[in-house]
Amino acid sequence: MKANEHILVRSAQAHVLPMEQPSPAGWVYDMKVGAWTNPSKGAFMVHDPTSPRCGTKKNDLETGEDAKGQ
């Protein structure tokens, strides 16, 4: 770390990004269809009421592109 670096550069923390996205158990992303499907049920994830639902976006990493809501 250099003394003449900007304070944001000196105090920034690096985050390790996962190499692959975790898949919901039992669901497969079909690239041809462009949707998550369940091969055993023959259903789309968005139409299945028992499929896992997304949580909040609270775990998003802030990229510094905007400062909305801060």
mmCIF file of the N, C-alpha and C atoms, coordinates in Angstrom:
data_MODEL
# 
_entry.id   MODEL 
# 
loop_
_atom_site.group_PDB 
_atom_site.id 
_atom_site.type_symbol 
_atom_site.label_atom_id 
_atom_site.label_alt_id 
_atom_site.label_comp_id 
_atom_site.label_asym_id 
_atom_site.label_entity_id 
_atom_site.label_seq_id 
_atom_site.pdbx_PDB_ins_code 
_atom_site.Cartn_x 
_atom_site.Cartn_y 
_atom_site.Cartn_z 
_atom_site.occupancy 
_atom_site.B_iso_or_equiv 
_atom_site.pdbx_formal_charge 
_atom_site.auth_seq_id 
_atom_site.auth_comp_id 
_atom_site.auth_asym_id 
_atom_site.auth_atom_id 
_atom_site.pdbx_PDB_model_num 
ATOM 1   N N  . MET A 1 1  ? 0.842   -1.171  0.000   1.00 0.00 ? 1  MET A N  1 
ATOM 2   C CA . MET A 1 1  ? 0.000   0.000   0.000   1.00 0.00 ? 1  MET A CA 1 
ATOM 3   C C  . MET A 1 1  ? 0.890   1.237   0.000   1.00 0.00 ? 1  MET A C  1 
ATOM 4   N N  . LYS A 1 2  ? 0.605   2.141   -0.899  1.00 0.00 ? 2  LYS A N  1 
ATOM 5   C CA . LYS A 1 2  ? 1.407   3.354   -1.012  1.00 0.00 ? 2  LYS A CA 1 
ATOM 6   C C  . LYS A 1 2  ? 0.755   4.485   -0.222  1.00 0.00 ? 2  LYS A C  1 
ATOM 7   N N  . ALA A 1 3  ? 1.570   5.342   0.349   1.00 0.00 ? 3  ALA A N  1 
ATOM 8   C CA . ALA A 1 3  ? 1.070   6.452   1.154   1.00 0.00 ? 3  ALA A CA 1 
ATOM 9   C C  . ALA A 1 3  ? 0.299   7.463   0.315   1.00 0.00 ? 3  ALA A C  1 
ATOM 10  N N  . ASN A 1 4  ? 0.600   7.560   -0.979  1.00 0.00 ? 4  ASN A N  1 
ATOM 11  C CA . ASN A 1 4  ? -0.074  8.554   -1.813  1.00 0.00 ? 4  ASN A CA 1 
ATOM 12  C C  . ASN A 1 4  ? -1.337  8.018   -2.493  1.00 0.00 ? 4  ASN A C  1 
ATOM 13  N N  . GLU A 1 5  ? -1.747  6.779   -2.179  1.00 0.00 ? 5  GLU A N  1 
ATOM 14  C CA . GLU A 1 5  ? -2.971  6.239   -2.744  1.00 0.00 ? 5  GLU A CA 1 
ATOM 15  C C  . GLU A 1 5  ? -4.183  6.931   -2.129  1.00 0.00 ? 5  GLU A C  1 
ATOM 16  N N  . HIS A 1 6  ? -5.245  7.000   -2.889  1.00 0.00 ? 6  HIS A N  1 
ATOM 17  C CA . HIS A 1 6  ? -6.480  7.609   -2.405  1.00 0.00 ? 6  HIS A CA 1 
ATOM 18  C C  . HIS A 1 6  ? -6.994  6.826   -1.197  1.00 0.00 ? 6  HIS A C  1 
ATOM 19  N N  . ILE A 1 7  ? -7.648  7.509   -0.280  1.00 0.00 ? 7  ILE A N  1 
ATOM 20  C CA . ILE A 1 7  ? -8.116  6.864   0.950   1.00 0.00 ? 7  ILE A CA 1 
ATOM 21  C C  . ILE A 1 7  ? -9.082  5.713   0.665   1.00 0.00 ? 7  ILE A C  1 
ATOM 22  N N  . LEU A 1 8  ? -9.887  5.829   -0.388  1.00 0.00 ? 8  LEU A N  1 
ATOM 23  C CA . LEU A 1 8  ? -10.809 4.743   -0.732  1.00 0.00 ? 8  LEU A CA 1 
ATOM 24  C C  . LEU A 1 8  ? -10.057 3.512   -1.230  1.00 0.00 ? 8  LEU A C  1 
ATOM 25  N N  . VAL A 1 9  ? -8.983  3.739   -1.954  1.00 0.00 ? 9  VAL A N  1 
ATOM 26  C CA . VAL A 1 9  ? -8.173  2.620   -2.438  1.00 0.00 ? 9  VAL A CA 1 
ATOM 27  C C  . VAL A 1 9  ? -7.462  1.946   -1.263  1.00 0.00 ? 9  VAL A C  1 
ATOM 28  N N  . ARG A 1 10 ? -6.978  2.742   -0.329  1.00 0.00 ? 10 ARG A N  1 
ATOM 29  C CA . ARG A 1 10 ? -6.277  2.185   0.832   1.00 0.00 ? 10 ARG A CA 1 
ATOM 30  C C  . ARG A 1 10 ? -7.211  1.410   1.752   1.00 0.00 ? 10 ARG A C  1 
ATOM 31  N N  . SER A 1 11 ? -8.459  1.852   1.881   1.00 0.00 ? 11 SER A N  1 
ATOM 32  C CA . SER A 1 11 ? -9.354  1.225   2.843   1.00 0.00 ? 11 SER A CA 1 
ATOM 33  C C  . SER A 1 11 ? -10.330 0.223   2.225   1.00 0.00 ? 11 SER A C  1 
ATOM 34  N N  . ALA A 1 12 ? -10.296 0.043   0.914   1.00 0.00 ? 12 ALA A N  1 
ATOM 35  C CA . ALA A 1 12 ? -11.208 -0.891  0.256   1.00 0.00 ? 12 ALA A CA 1 
ATOM 36  C C  . ALA A 1 12 ? -10.869 -2.331  0.631   1.00 0.00 ? 12 ALA A C  1 
ATOM 37  N N  . GLN A 1 13 ? -11.915 -3.151  0.733   1.00 0.00 ? 13 GLN A N  1 
ATOM 38  C CA . GLN A 1 13 ? -11.728 -4.566  1.044   1.00 0.00 ? 13 GLN A CA 1 
ATOM 39  C C  . GLN A 1 13 ? -12.047 -5.397  -0.195  1.00 0.00 ? 13 GLN A C  1 
ATOM 40  N N  . ALA A 1 14 ? -11.210 -6.351  -0.480  1.00 0.00 ? 14 ALA A N  1 
ATOM 41  C CA . ALA A 1 14 ? -11.440 -7.234  -1.623  1.00 0.00 ? 14 ALA A CA 1 
ATOM 42  C C  . ALA A 1 14 ? -12.423 -8.330  -1.231  1.00 0.00 ? 14 ALA A C  1 
ATOM 43  N N  . HIS A 1 15 ? -13.317 -8.674  -2.139  1.00 0.00 ? 15 HIS A N  1 
ATOM 44  C CA . HIS A 1 15 ? -14.283 -9.745  -1.923  1.00 0.00 ? 15 HIS A CA 1 
ATOM 45  C C  . HIS A 1 15 ? -13.997 -10.856 -2.925  1.00 0.00 ? 15 HIS A C  1 
ATOM 46  N N  . VAL A 1 16 ? -13.943 -12.062 -2.449  1.00 0.00 ? 16 VAL A N  1 
ATOM 47  C CA . VAL A 1 16 ? -13.733 -13.206 -3.326  1.00 0.00 ? 16 VAL A CA 1 
ATOM 48  C C  . VAL A 1 16 ? -15.090 -13.625 -3.874  1.00 0.00 ? 16 VAL A C  1 
ATOM 49  N N  . LEU A 1 17 ? -15.214 -13.613 -5.191  1.00 0.00 ? 17 LEU A N  1 
ATOM 50  C CA . LEU A 1 17 ? -16.461 -14.012 -5.823  1.00 0.00 ? 17 LEU A CA 1 
ATOM 51  C C  . LEU A 1 17 ? -16.446 -15.510 -6.077  1.00 0.00 ? 17 LEU A C  1 
ATOM 52  N N  . PRO A 1 18 ? -17.588 -16.174 -5.886  1.00 0.00 ? 18 PRO A N  1 
ATOM 53  C CA . PRO A 1 18 ? -17.635 -17.611 -6.139  1.00 0.00 ? 18 PRO A CA 1 
ATOM 54  C C  . PRO A 1 18 ? -17.415 -17.905 -7.621  1.00 0.00 ? 18 PRO A C  1 
ATOM 55  N N  . MET A 1 19 ? -16.785 -19.014 -7.909  1.00 0.00 ? 19 MET A N  1 
ATOM 56  C CA . MET A 1 19 ? -16.500 -19.371 -9.299  1.00 0.00 ? 19 MET A CA 1 
ATOM 57  C C  . MET A 1 19 ? -17.753 -19.832 -10.036 1.00 0.00 ? 19 MET A C  1 
ATOM 58  N N  . GLU A 1 20 ? -18.717 -20.385 -9.319  1.00 0.00 ? 20 GLU A N  1 
ATOM 59  C CA . GLU A 1 20 ? -19.957 -20.802 -9.957  1.00 0.00 ? 20 GLU A CA 1 
ATOM 60  C C  . GLU A 1 20 ? -21.134 -20.478 -9.047  1.00 0.00 ? 20 GLU A C  1 
ATOM 61  N N  . GLN A 1 21 ? -22.261 -20.256 -9.655  1.00 0.00 ? 21 GLN A N  1 
ATOM 62  C CA . GLN A 1 21 ? -23.460 -19.949 -8.900  1.00 0.00 ? 21 GLN A CA 1 
ATOM 63  C C  . GLN A 1 21 ? -24.062 -21.241 -8.353  1.00 0.00 ? 21 GLN A C  1 
ATOM 64  N N  . PRO A 1 22 ? -24.505 -21.240 -7.102  1.00 0.00 ? 22 PRO A N  1 
ATOM 65  C CA . PRO A 1 22 ? -25.147 -22.446 -6.569  1.00 0.00 ? 22 PRO A CA 1 
ATOM 66  C C  . PRO A 1 22 ? -26.503 -22.667 -7.232  1.00 0.00 ? 22 PRO A C  1 
ATOM 67  N N  . SER A 1 23 ? -26.821 -23.914 -7.487  1.00 0.00 ? 23 SER A N  1 
ATOM 68  C CA . SER A 1 23 ? -28.098 -24.258 -8.100  1.00 0.00 ? 23 SER A CA 1 
ATOM 69  C C  . SER A 1 23 ? -29.058 -24.757 -7.033  1.00 0.00 ? 23 SER A C  1 
ATOM 70  N N  . PRO A 1 24 ? -30.342 -24.408 -7.146  1.00 0.00 ? 24 PRO A N  1 
ATOM 71  C CA . PRO A 1 24 ? -31.323 -24.954 -6.210  1.00 0.00 ? 24 PRO A CA 1 
ATOM 72  C C  . PRO A 1 24 ? -31.418 -26.470 -6.384  1.00 0.00 ? 24 PRO A C  1 
ATOM 73  N N  . ALA A 1 25 ? -31.534 -27.188 -5.271  1.00 0.00 ? 25 ALA A N  1 
ATOM 74  C CA . ALA A 1 25 ? -31.585 -28.655 -5.317  1.00 0.00 ? 25 ALA A CA 1 
ATOM 75  C C  . ALA A 1 25 ? -32.775 -29.130 -6.149  1.00 0.00 ? 25 ALA A C  1 
ATOM 76  N N  . GLY A 1 26 ? -32.506 -30.000 -7.105  1.00 0.00 ? 26 GLY A N  1 
ATOM 77  C CA . GLY A 1 26 ? -33.559 -30.570 -7.941  1.00 0.00 ? 26 GLY A CA 1 
ATOM 78  C C  . GLY A 1 26 ? -33.907 -29.752 -9.171  1.00 0.00 ? 26 GLY A C  1 
ATOM 79  N N  . TRP A 1 27 ? -33.304 -28.597 -9.317  1.00 0.00 ? 27 TRP A N  1 
ATOM 80  C CA . TRP A 1 27 ? -33.614 -27.725 -10.444 1.00 0.00 ? 27 TRP A CA 1 
ATOM 81  C C  . TRP A 1 27 ? -32.400 -27.569 -11.349 1.00 0.00 ? 27 TRP A C  1 
ATOM 82  N N  . VAL A 1 28 ? -32.643 -27.468 -12.645 1.00 0.00 ? 28 VAL A N  1 
ATOM 83  C CA . VAL A 1 28 ? -31.582 -27.342 -13.647 1.00 0.00 ? 28 VAL A CA 1 
ATOM 84  C C  . VAL A 1 28 ? -31.923 -26.156 -14.545 1.00 0.00 ? 28 VAL A C  1 
ATOM 85  N N  . TYR A 1 29 ? -30.918 -25.333 -14.828 1.00 0.00 ? 29 TYR A N  1 
ATOM 86  C CA . TYR A 1 29 ? -31.157 -24.212 -15.738 1.00 0.00 ? 29 TYR A CA 1 
ATOM 87  C C  . TYR A 1 29 ? -31.041 -24.704 -17.166 1.00 0.00 ? 29 TYR A C  1 
ATOM 88  N N  . ASP A 1 30 ? -32.107 -24.568 -17.929 1.00 0.00 ? 30 ASP A N  1 
ATOM 89  C CA . ASP A 1 30 ? -32.152 -25.003 -19.321 1.00 0.00 ? 30 ASP A CA 1 
ATOM 90  C C  . ASP A 1 30 ? -31.793 -23.816 -20.210 1.00 0.00 ? 30 ASP A C  1 
ATOM 91  N N  . MET A 1 31 ? -30.599 -23.856 -20.800 1.00 0.00 ? 31 MET A N  1 
ATOM 92  C CA . MET A 1 31 ? -30.121 -22.743 -21.621 1.00 0.00 ? 31 MET A CA 1 
ATOM 93  C C  . MET A 1 31 ? -30.988 -22.545 -22.873 1.00 0.00 ? 31 MET A C  1 
ATOM 94  N N  . LYS A 1 32 ? -31.510 -23.636 -23.421 1.00 0.00 ? 32 LYS A N  1 
ATOM 95  C CA . LYS A 1 32 ? -32.332 -23.535 -24.621 1.00 0.00 ? 32 LYS A CA 1 
ATOM 96  C C  . LYS A 1 32 ? -33.650 -22.813 -24.320 1.00 0.00 ? 32 LYS A C  1 
ATOM 97  N N  . VAL A 1 33 ? -34.248 -23.131 -23.186 1.00 0.00 ? 33 VAL A N  1 
ATOM 98  C CA . VAL A 1 33 ? -35.518 -22.532 -22.796 1.00 0.00 ? 33 VAL A CA 1 
ATOM 99  C C  . VAL A 1 33 ? -35.298 -21.178 -22.132 1.00 0.00 ? 33 VAL A C  1 
ATOM 100 N N  . GLY A 1 34 ? -34.189 -21.060 -21.383 1.00 0.00 ? 34 GLY A N  1 
ATOM 101 C CA . GLY A 1 34 ? -33.899 -19.822 -20.669 1.00 0.00 ? 34 GLY A CA 1 
ATOM 102 C C  . GLY A 1 34 ? -34.619 -19.736 -19.343 1.00 0.00 ? 34 GLY A C  1 
ATOM 103 N N  . ALA A 1 35 ? -34.806 -20.907 -18.695 1.00 0.00 ? 35 ALA A N  1 
ATOM 104 C CA . ALA A 1 35 ? -35.530 -20.920 -17.422 1.00 0.00 ? 35 ALA A CA 1 
ATOM 105 C C  . ALA A 1 35 ? -35.073 -22.111 -16.582 1.00 0.00 ? 35 ALA A C  1 
ATOM 106 N N  . TRP A 1 36 ? -35.334 -22.015 -15.256 1.00 0.00 ? 36 TRP A N  1 
ATOM 107 C CA . TRP A 1 36 ? -35.058 -23.131 -14.361 1.00 0.00 ? 36 TRP A CA 1 
ATOM 108 C C  . TRP A 1 36 ? -36.177 -24.154 -14.507 1.00 0.00 ? 36 TRP A C  1 
ATOM 109 N N  . THR A 1 37 ? -35.792 -25.422 -14.678 1.00 0.00 ? 37 THR A N  1 
ATOM 110 C CA . THR A 1 37 ? -36.777 -26.487 -14.826 1.00 0.00 ? 37 THR A CA 1 
ATOM 111 C C  . THR A 1 37 ? -36.461 -27.616 -13.859 1.00 0.00 ? 37 THR A C  1 
ATOM 112 N N  . ASN A 1 38 ? -37.492 -28.408 -13.563 1.00 0.00 ? 38 ASN A N  1 
ATOM 113 C CA . ASN A 1 38 ? -37.332 -29.594 -12.731 1.00 0.00 ? 38 ASN A CA 1 
ATOM 114 C C  . ASN A 1 38 ? -37.578 -30.796 -13.623 1.00 0.00 ? 38 ASN A C  1 
ATOM 115 N N  . PRO A 1 39 ? -36.526 -31.534 -13.992 1.00 0.00 ? 39 PRO A N  1 
ATOM 116 C CA . PRO A 1 39 ? -36.688 -32.646 -14.919 1.00 0.00 ? 39 PRO A CA 1 
ATOM 117 C C  . PRO A 1 39 ? -37.637 -33.736 -14.401 1.00 0.00 ? 39 PRO A C  1 
ATOM 118 N N  . SER A 1 40 ? -37.651 -33.984 -13.099 1.00 0.00 ? 40 SER A N  1 
ATOM 119 C CA . SER A 1 40 ? -38.522 -35.051 -12.579 1.00 0.00 ? 40 SER A CA 1 
ATOM 120 C C  . SER A 1 40 ? -39.990 -34.646 -12.595 1.00 0.00 ? 40 SER A C  1 
ATOM 121 N N  . LYS A 1 41 ? -40.281 -33.357 -12.447 1.00 0.00 ? 41 LYS A N  1 
ATOM 122 C CA . LYS A 1 41 ? -41.670 -32.882 -12.462 1.00 0.00 ? 41 LYS A CA 1 
ATOM 123 C C  . LYS A 1 41 ? -42.085 -32.369 -13.834 1.00 0.00 ? 41 LYS A C  1 
ATOM 124 N N  . GLY A 1 42 ? -41.112 -32.016 -14.646 1.00 0.00 ? 42 GLY A N  1 
ATOM 125 C CA . GLY A 1 42 ? -41.414 -31.412 -15.942 1.00 0.00 ? 42 GLY A CA 1 
ATOM 126 C C  . GLY A 1 42 ? -42.043 -30.040 -15.781 1.00 0.00 ? 42 GLY A C  1 
ATOM 127 N N  . ALA A 1 43 ? -41.594 -29.295 -14.755 1.00 0.00 ? 43 ALA A N  1 
ATOM 128 C CA . ALA A 1 43 ? -42.198 -27.995 -14.444 1.00 0.00 ? 43 ALA A CA 1 
ATOM 129 C C  . ALA A 1 43 ? -41.163 -26.886 -14.489 1.00 0.00 ? 43 ALA A C  1 
ATOM 130 N N  . PHE A 1 44 ? -41.667 -25.675 -14.723 1.00 0.00 ? 44 PHE A N  1 
ATOM 131 C CA . PHE A 1 44 ? -40.831 -24.493 -14.616 1.00 0.00 ? 44 PHE A CA 1 
ATOM 132 C C  . PHE A 1 44 ? -40.831 -24.023 -13.162 1.00 0.00 ? 44 PHE A C  1 
ATOM 133 N N  . MET A 1 45 ? -39.697 -23.519 -12.714 1.00 0.00 ? 45 MET A N  1 
ATOM 134 C CA . MET A 1 45 ? -39.587 -23.071 -11.327 1.00 0.00 ? 45 MET A CA 1 
ATOM 135 C C  . MET A 1 45 ? -40.586 -21.964 -11.001 1.00 0.00 ? 45 MET A C  1 
ATOM 136 N N  . VAL A 1 46 ? -40.809 -21.043 -11.923 1.00 0.00 ? 46 VAL A N  1 
ATOM 137 C CA . VAL A 1 46 ? -41.703 -19.919 -11.643 1.00 0.00 ? 46 VAL A CA 1 
ATOM 138 C C  . VAL A 1 46 ? -43.153 -20.348 -11.481 1.00 0.00 ? 46 VAL A C  1 
ATOM 139 N N  . HIS A 1 47 ? -43.524 -21.502 -12.041 1.00 0.00 ? 47 HIS A N  1 
ATOM 140 C CA . HIS A 1 47 ? -44.910 -21.967 -11.956 1.00 0.00 ? 47 HIS A CA 1 
ATOM 141 C C  . HIS A 1 47 ? -45.135 -22.941 -10.803 1.00 0.00 ? 47 HIS A C  1 
ATOM 142 N N  . ASP A 1 48 ? -44.081 -23.426 -10.194 1.00 0.00 ? 48 ASP A N  1 
ATOM 143 C CA . ASP A 1 48 ? -44.207 -24.429 -9.132  1.00 0.00 ? 48 ASP A CA 1 
ATOM 144 C C  . ASP A 1 48 ? -44.252 -23.744 -7.764  1.00 0.00 ? 48 ASP A C  1 
ATOM 145 N N  . PRO A 1 49 ? -45.370 -23.866 -7.042  1.00 0.00 ? 49 PRO A N  1 
ATOM 146 C CA . PRO A 1 49 ? -45.479 -23.198 -5.736  1.00 0.00 ? 49 PRO A CA 1 
ATOM 147 C C  . PRO A 1 49 ? -44.556 -23.788 -4.668  1.00 0.00 ? 49 PRO A C  1 
ATOM 148 N N  . THR A 1 50 ? -44.031 -24.989 -4.895  1.00 0.00 ? 50 THR A N  1 
ATOM 149 C CA . THR A 1 50 ? -43.131 -25.608 -3.912  1.00 0.00 ? 50 THR A CA 1 
ATOM 150 C C  . THR A 1 50 ? -41.666 -25.311 -4.188  1.00 0.00 ? 50 THR A C  1 
ATOM 151 N N  . SER A 1 51 ? -41.385 -24.575 -5.262  1.00 0.00 ? 51 SER A N  1 
ATOM 152 C CA . SER A 1 51 ? -39.983 -24.288 -5.603  1.00 0.00 ? 51 SER A CA 1 
ATOM 153 C C  . SER A 1 51 ? -39.393 -23.277 -4.622  1.00 0.00 ? 51 SER A C  1 
ATOM 154 N N  . PRO A 1 52 ? -38.063 -23.285 -4.458  1.00 0.00 ? 52 PRO A N  1 
ATOM 155 C CA . PRO A 1 52 ? -37.430 -22.306 -3.572  1.00 0.00 ? 52 PRO A CA 1 
ATOM 156 C C  . PRO A 1 52 ? -37.611 -20.895 -4.110  1.00 0.00 ? 52 PRO A C  1 
ATOM 157 N N  . ARG A 1 53 ? -37.815 -19.964 -3.216  1.00 0.00 ? 53 ARG A N  1 
ATOM 158 C CA . ARG A 1 53 ? -38.002 -18.564 -3.602  1.00 0.00 ? 53 ARG A CA 1 
ATOM 159 C C  . ARG A 1 53 ? -36.777 -17.752 -3.228  1.00 0.00 ? 53 ARG A C  1 
ATOM 160 N N  . CYS A 1 54 ? -36.551 -16.715 -3.971  1.00 0.00 ? 54 CYS A N  1 
ATOM 161 C CA . CYS A 1 54 ? -35.426 -15.832 -3.693  1.00 0.00 ? 54 CYS A CA 1 
ATOM 162 C C  . CYS A 1 54 ? -35.675 -15.062 -2.407  1.00 0.00 ? 54 CYS A C  1 
ATOM 163 N N  . GLY A 1 55 ? -34.599 -14.801 -1.690  1.00 0.00 ? 55 GLY A N  1 
ATOM 164 C CA . GLY A 1 55 ? -34.686 -13.960 -0.508  1.00 0.00 ? 55 GLY A CA 1 
ATOM 165 C C  . GLY A 1 55 ? -34.568 -12.507 -0.901  1.00 0.00 ? 55 GLY A C  1 
ATOM 166 N N  . THR A 1 56 ? -34.047 -11.720 -0.021  1.00 0.00 ? 56 THR A N  1 
ATOM 167 C CA . THR A 1 56 ? -33.865 -10.303 -0.315  1.00 0.00 ? 56 THR A CA 1 
ATOM 168 C C  . THR A 1 56 ? -32.535 -10.099 -1.030  1.00 0.00 ? 56 THR A C  1 
ATOM 169 N N  . LYS A 1 57 ? -32.309 -8.891  -1.465  1.00 0.00 ? 57 LYS A N  1 
ATOM 170 C CA . LYS A 1 57 ? -31.054 -8.555  -2.126  1.00 0.00 ? 57 LYS A CA 1 
ATOM 171 C C  . LYS A 1 57 ? -30.038 -8.017  -1.127  1.00 0.00 ? 57 LYS A C  1 
ATOM 172 N N  . LYS A 1 58 ? -30.220 -8.309  0.141   1.00 0.00 ? 58 LYS A N  1 
ATOM 173 C CA . LYS A 1 58 ? -29.350 -7.768  1.179   1.00 0.00 ? 58 LYS A CA 1 
ATOM 174 C C  . LYS A 1 58 ? -27.904 -8.244  1.049   1.00 0.00 ? 58 LYS A C  1 
ATOM 175 N N  . ASN A 1 59 ? -27.669 -9.378  0.397   1.00 0.00 ? 59 ASN A N  1 
ATOM 176 C CA . ASN A 1 59 ? -26.313 -9.914  0.292   1.00 0.00 ? 59 ASN A CA 1 
ATOM 177 C C  . ASN A 1 59 ? -25.588 -9.431  -0.957  1.00 0.00 ? 59 ASN A C  1 
ATOM 178 N N  . ASP A 1 60 ? -26.188 -8.507  -1.712  1.00 0.00 ? 60 ASP A N  1 
ATOM 179 C CA . ASP A 1 60 ? -25.514 -7.979  -2.891  1.00 0.00 ? 60 ASP A CA 1 
ATOM 180 C C  . ASP A 1 60 ? -24.262 -7.211  -2.478  1.00 0.00 ? 60 ASP A C  1 
ATOM 181 N N  . LEU A 1 61 ? -23.241 -7.315  -3.278  1.00 0.00 ? 61 LEU A N  1 
ATOM 182 C CA . LEU A 1 61 ? -22.025 -6.543  -3.042  1.00 0.00 ? 61 LEU A CA 1 
ATOM 183 C C  . LEU A 1 61 ? -22.200 -5.173  -3.675  1.00 0.00 ? 61 LEU A C  1 
ATOM 184 N N  . GLU A 1 62 ? -21.836 -4.155  -2.960  1.00 0.00 ? 62 GLU A N  1 
ATOM 185 C CA . GLU A 1 62 ? -21.921 -2.795  -3.489  1.00 0.00 ? 62 GLU A CA 1 
ATOM 186 C C  . GLU A 1 62 ? -20.749 -2.559  -4.421  1.00 0.00 ? 62 GLU A C  1 
ATOM 187 N N  . THR A 1 63 ? -21.053 -2.143  -5.630  1.00 0.00 ? 63 THR A N  1 
ATOM 188 C CA . THR A 1 63 ? -19.999 -1.933  -6.623  1.00 0.00 ? 63 THR A CA 1 
ATOM 189 C C  . THR A 1 63 ? -19.549 -0.489  -6.685  1.00 0.00 ? 63 THR A C  1 
ATOM 190 N N  . GLY A 1 64 ? -20.267 0.399   -6.017  1.00 0.00 ? 64 GLY A N  1 
ATOM 191 C CA . GLY A 1 64 ? -19.891 1.800   -6.046  1.00 0.00 ? 64 GLY A CA 1 
ATOM 192 C C  . GLY A 1 64 ? -20.383 2.547   -7.267  1.00 0.00 ? 64 GLY A C  1 
ATOM 193 N N  . GLU A 1 65 ? -21.242 1.915   -8.061  1.00 0.00 ? 65 GLU A N  1 
ATOM 194 C CA . GLU A 1 65 ? -21.736 2.577   -9.270  1.00 0.00 ? 65 GLU A CA 1 
ATOM 195 C C  . GLU A 1 65 ? -22.727 3.679   -8.948  1.00 0.00 ? 65 GLU A C  1 
ATOM 196 N N  . ASP A 1 66 ? -23.448 3.533   -7.838  1.00 0.00 ? 66 ASP A N  1 
ATOM 197 C CA . ASP A 1 66 ? -24.398 4.562   -7.461  1.00 0.00 ? 66 ASP A CA 1 
ATOM 198 C C  . ASP A 1 66 ? -24.447 4.653   -5.939  1.00 0.00 ? 66 ASP A C  1 
ATOM 199 N N  . ALA A 1 67 ? -25.125 5.660   -5.455  1.00 0.00 ? 67 ALA A N  1 
ATOM 200 C CA . ALA A 1 67 ? -25.248 5.848   -4.003  1.00 0.00 ? 67 ALA A CA 1 
ATOM 201 C C  . ALA A 1 67 ? -26.709 6.013   -3.619  1.00 0.00 ? 67 ALA A C  1 
ATOM 202 N N  . LYS A 1 68 ? -27.621 5.407   -4.373  1.00 0.00 ? 68 LYS A N  1 
ATOM 203 C CA . LYS A 1 68 ? -29.043 5.538   -4.098  1.00 0.00 ? 68 LYS A CA 1 
ATOM 204 C C  . LYS A 1 68 ? -29.382 4.880   -2.771  1.00 0.00 ? 68 LYS A C  1 
ATOM 205 N N  . GLY A 1 69 ? -30.187 5.541   -1.998  1.00 0.00 ? 69 GLY A N  1 
ATOM 206 C CA . GLY A 1 69 ? -30.668 4.972   -0.742  1.00 0.00 ? 69 GLY A CA 1 
ATOM 207 C C  . GLY A 1 69 ? -29.650 4.980   0.374   1.00 0.00 ? 69 GLY A C  1 
ATOM 208 N N  . GLN A 1 70 ? -28.561 5.656   0.196   1.00 0.00 ? 70 GLN A N  1 
ATOM 209 C CA . GLN A 1 70 ? -27.549 5.660   1.259   1.00 0.00 ? 70 GLN A CA 1 
ATOM 210 C C  . GLN A 1 70 ? -27.545 6.977   1.985   1.00 0.00 ? 70 GLN A C  1 
# 
